[in-house]
Every structure is written in structure tokens, then in C-alpha cells.
Amino acid sequence: DVMERRRDSSILHADNELLAEALEREHEAELKLEAAIEHDIDAKRELEQLIDNKVVLKQEFHDLEKIIHEHTVSLWEKENAKKRKSDKSKKVHHFDWWHRRW
């Protein structure tokens, strides 16, 4: 009878050790899962921030394109105005020279 009790006690002790080990592993797994979830949440926030930044950068790029286009058109118009003015002054100069020579 004593042997049976010792054996039962030994089995119970081994079962308790296995249960404690299983609970410890379960707790470690829960901690790892919580850490992974936090990492996923942080990664999602970073991705959302990158998407927001991309939208802002695209808008800034569009604005810069518009400014460059407007500046280019302005320069082109100035050049054309200079050219027209230059062409008129050449004509006037030529006309004056032609008529003054007589």
C-alpha cells in the first residue's frame, strides 16, 4: 500500500511538473503573441504614415510641376516679347536708314 502511495505521489508530482511546464510555455506563447500583435500594430502605423507622406509628396510634386510650367510659360512669353520688340526695332532702324540715305 505504501508503494502504491509513493508511486501515485510520484505520478502526481510528475503530472504537476508537466502541468507547470505547460502553463509556463503557454504564458511565454501569450507574451510572444502580444509582442507580435504590438509589432503588427506598429508596422501598420508606419505603413499608414508612409502612405500619408506619399500623398503629401505627390501633391508637393504636382505643385512644383505647376510652378515650373507657369515659370516656363512666363519665360517663353518674355522671350517672345523681346524677340518681337527686337524685330520691330530692326525694321524701324532699317526703315530709318533706308529713308535717311536720300
Beta strands, then each sheet from edge to edge (+ up, - down):
end
